[in-house]
């Protein structure tokens, strides 16, 4: 996510919204701790959803919306 945002000319702290898809909601606490390492200042509003599966066998997918200044 960081590399994609930087390629678009924005930073992690420009994120205003995130949607996290987890295949196992019991991983929420671990995800939340890692998430906090990347969104360190005013984290974006976030929705977390448990899903039955994700493409390519992934366990997590994160969708981020950021605003360029």
Rosetta blueprint (number, residue, H / E / L):
1 X L
2 X H
3 X H
4 X H
5 X H
6 X H
7 X H
8 X L
9 X L
10 X L
11 X L
12 X H
13 X H
14 X H
15 X E
16 X E
17 X E
18 X E
19 X E
20 X E
21 X E
22 X E
23 X L
24 X L
25 X H
26 X H
27 X H
28 X H
29 X H
30 X H
31 X H
32 X H
33 X H
34 X H
35 X H
36 X H
37 X H
38 X H
39 X L
40 X L
41 X L
42 X L
43 X L
44 X L
45 X E
46 X E
47 X E
48 X E
49 X E
50 X E
51 X L
52 X L
53 X L
54 X L
55 X H
56 X H
57 X H
58 X L
59 X L
60 X E
61 X E
62 X E
63 X E
64 X E
65 X E
66 X E
67 X L
68 X L
69 X L
